[in-house]
Amino acid sequence: MRAAANGDGVQRQALVVGVEGTAASLDDEVPSKWQPLAYAAPYAQRPREVLGAQYSYVVLEPDPDPASTAAALGDALTGAVTGGADFTVIHLLGHGEPTRNSHGLQVVGGDGRLTEALSRWVDMAENLTVEGDGEPAVLLVLDLCHSGTVVTEHLRSLVRSERRRVWVLAACQSDQSAYEGRR
C-alpha cells in the first residue's frame, strides 16, 4: 500500500507510537519491571498532529494499535518501512532494552514483551528495492532507553554511506536510560 501523494507530489508518511506499557493488576504474581509511561500516548499525539496537519504527512494508524503489543508494533514498523512512501518518519516513545549480546535494541511493547531488534527494520529500509528513480528514506526518532545503540550499530553496518536511506536520532547514548523511574 502506497502512501497518498501530498500537494507537492511527495509521498510522506509517519508512524508515531507512544507505548505506555502494561497496566499493573492485583492478579499479577510478579510486577512488571517496566514503570508505565503514562505520558507516552499524549506526547506521541503532538508530533502526529503536527506532521499530519502542518506538514501534510499521511499519519499511519494501523490496526491493531501498535502500542498494544510487541507483535503489533513489529507489524506496524514493517508496514511503515515497506509502505512505499518517498519519506517516512517513525517516532517511537517508550522503554528500550538492549539485546542479550548488547549490540542491538528491542522495544518493550504494551504487553511487556520485546520486539525483534530494531536493526531488523533499519536493515529492511536500507536494503529495500523500489521501482523508479527514487529511493525511499526513513527517519527513525527513538525516545527509548539505550537508543544510542541503534545509531552505533547502524553506522557500523553501513558499507556505502552515499547510499544511506535511514537516519537515526536517539534520545540518549547506548548506556543510558532515557527515562527516570525504571524499576
C-alpha positions as CSV (number, residue, x, y, z in Angstrom):
1,M,0.0,0.0,0.0
2,R,1.5,3.3,-1.1
3,A,1.1,6.5,1.0
4,A,-1.1,9.1,-0.6
5,A,0.6,11.8,-2.5
6,N,0.5,15.2,-0.9
7,G,0.1,18.6,-2.6
8,D,3.8,18.7,-3.7
9,G,3.7,15.2,-5.2
10,V,6.0,13.8,-2.5
11,Q,4.5,10.8,-0.6
12,R,5.2,11.3,3.1
13,Q,4.0,9.1,5.9
14,A,4.6,9.0,9.7
15,L,4.2,6.3,12.3
16,V,4.3,7.8,15.8
17,V,3.8,5.4,18.7
18,G,3.9,6.1,22.4
19,V,4.0,2.9,24.4
20,E,2.7,3.5,27.9
21,G,3.4,-0.1,29.0
22,T,1.4,-2.7,30.8
23,A,-1.1,-1.7,33.5
24,A,-0.5,-3.2,36.9
25,S,-3.1,-5.7,38.1
26,L,-3.7,-7.1,41.5
27,D,-3.7,-10.5,39.9
28,D,-0.1,-10.2,38.7
29,E,2.1,-12.6,40.5
30,V,5.2,-10.7,39.6
31,P,5.0,-6.9,39.0
32,S,6.3,-5.6,35.7
33,K,9.9,-4.4,35.7
34,W,8.8,-1.5,33.5
35,Q,7.3,1.5,35.0
36,P,4.3,2.7,33.0
37,L,4.9,5.8,30.9
38,A,1.5,7.5,31.3
39,Y,2.7,10.5,29.2
40,A,3.8,8.4,26.2
41,A,0.5,8.4,24.3
42,P,-0.3,12.1,24.9
43,Y,3.3,13.1,23.9
44,A,3.1,10.9,20.8
45,Q,-0.2,12.6,19.8
46,R,1.6,16.0,19.4
47,P,4.0,15.1,16.6
48,R,1.2,13.0,15.0
49,E,-0.9,16.1,14.8
50,V,1.9,18.4,13.6
51,L,3.1,16.0,10.9
52,G,-0.4,15.4,9.6
53,A,-1.9,18.9,9.8
54,Q,1.1,21.2,9.2
55,Y,3.4,19.1,7.0
56,S,0.9,17.0,5.1
57,Y,2.1,13.6,6.2
58,V,-0.2,10.6,6.0
59,V,-0.3,9.6,9.6
60,L,-0.4,5.8,9.8
61,E,-2.9,4.3,12.3
62,P,-2.5,0.6,12.0
63,D,-4.9,-1.9,13.5
64,P,-4.3,-3.3,16.0
65,D,-2.8,-0.4,17.8
66,P,1.0,-0.6,17.7
67,A,1.2,0.5,21.3
68,S,-0.8,-2.6,22.4
69,T,1.7,-5.4,21.9
70,A,5.2,-6.0,20.7
71,A,3.8,-8.0,17.8
72,A,1.5,-5.2,16.7
73,L,4.4,-2.8,17.0
74,G,6.6,-5.0,14.8
75,D,3.8,-5.3,12.2
76,A,3.4,-1.5,12.2
77,L,7.1,-1.0,11.7
78,T,7.2,-3.4,8.8
79,G,4.2,-1.7,7.2
80,A,5.8,1.8,7.6
81,V,9.1,0.7,6.2
82,T,7.6,-1.1,3.2
83,G,4.7,1.3,2.7
84,G,6.0,2.8,-0.5
85,A,6.3,6.4,0.7
86,D,9.1,8.7,-0.5
87,F,9.8,9.7,3.0
88,T,8.8,8.0,6.3
89,V,9.1,9.3,9.8
90,I,9.0,6.7,12.6
91,H,8.9,8.1,16.1
92,L,8.9,5.6,19.0
93,L,8.5,6.7,22.6
94,G,8.7,4.0,25.3
95,H,11.1,1.7,27.0
96,G,14.0,0.1,25.2
97,E,16.0,-3.0,26.2
98,P,19.4,-4.0,24.9
99,T,19.5,-7.3,23.2
100,R,21.2,-10.2,25.0
101,N,24.5,-9.5,23.3
102,S,24.1,-5.7,24.0
103,H,24.8,-4.9,20.3
104,G,21.1,-4.3,19.5
105,L,18.0,-2.7,20.9
106,Q,14.5,-4.0,21.3
107,V,11.3,-2.0,22.1
108,V,9.1,-3.0,25.1
109,G,5.6,-3.5,23.7
110,G,2.4,-2.6,25.6
111,D,2.2,-6.2,26.6
112,G,5.6,-6.1,28.3
113,R,7.2,-8.3,25.6
114,L,10.1,-7.3,23.4
115,T,10.1,-6.6,19.7
116,E,12.8,-8.0,17.5
117,A,15.9,-5.9,17.4
118,L,15.3,-2.6,15.7
119,S,18.2,-3.4,13.4
120,R,15.7,-5.6,11.5
121,W,13.7,-2.6,10.3
122,V,16.8,-0.5,9.8
123,D,18.3,-3.2,7.5
124,M,14.9,-3.7,5.8
125,A,14.8,0.0,4.9
126,E,18.4,0.2,3.8
127,N,18.0,-2.8,1.5
128,L,14.6,-2.1,0.1
129,T,14.5,-2.2,-3.6
130,V,11.9,0.1,-5.3
131,E,10.8,0.7,-8.8
132,G,11.7,4.0,-10.4
133,D,14.4,6.5,-9.6
134,G,13.5,7.4,-6.0
135,E,15.0,5.6,-3.0
136,P,12.6,5.9,0.0
137,A,14.1,7.5,3.1
138,V,13.3,6.7,6.7
139,L,13.9,9.0,9.7
140,L,13.9,6.9,12.9
141,V,13.4,9.1,16.0
142,L,13.9,7.0,19.1
143,D,12.8,8.2,22.5
144,L,13.9,4.9,24.1
145,C,16.3,3.9,26.8
146,H,19.6,2.8,25.3
147,S,18.6,4.2,21.9
148,G,22.2,5.2,21.0
149,T,22.8,1.5,20.5
150,V,20.8,1.7,17.2
151,V,22.9,4.6,16.0
152,T,26.2,2.8,16.8
153,E,25.0,-0.4,15.3
154,H,23.6,1.3,12.1
155,L,26.8,3.3,11.5
156,R,28.9,0.1,11.8
157,S,26.7,-1.7,9.3
158,L,26.8,0.9,6.5
159,V,29.0,-0.2,3.7
160,R,28.4,2.7,1.3
161,S,27.4,5.9,3.2
162,E,26.4,7.7,0.0
163,R,23.5,5.2,-0.4
164,R,22.1,5.8,3.1
165,R,18.4,5.6,3.3
166,V,17.9,5.6,7.1
167,W,18.8,8.3,9.6
168,V,18.5,7.6,13.3
169,L,18.1,10.2,16.0
170,A,18.5,8.9,19.5
171,A,17.3,10.3,22.8
172,C,20.3,9.1,24.7
173,Q,23.6,7.1,24.5
174,S,23.7,3.3,24.4
175,D,24.5,3.0,28.1
176,Q,21.8,5.5,29.3
177,S,18.2,5.4,30.3
178,A,16.1,8.0,28.6
179,Y,13.5,8.0,31.4
180,E,13.8,8.0,35.2
181,G,11.9,5.6,37.3
182,R,12.7,2.3,35.7
183,R,12.5,-0.4,38.3
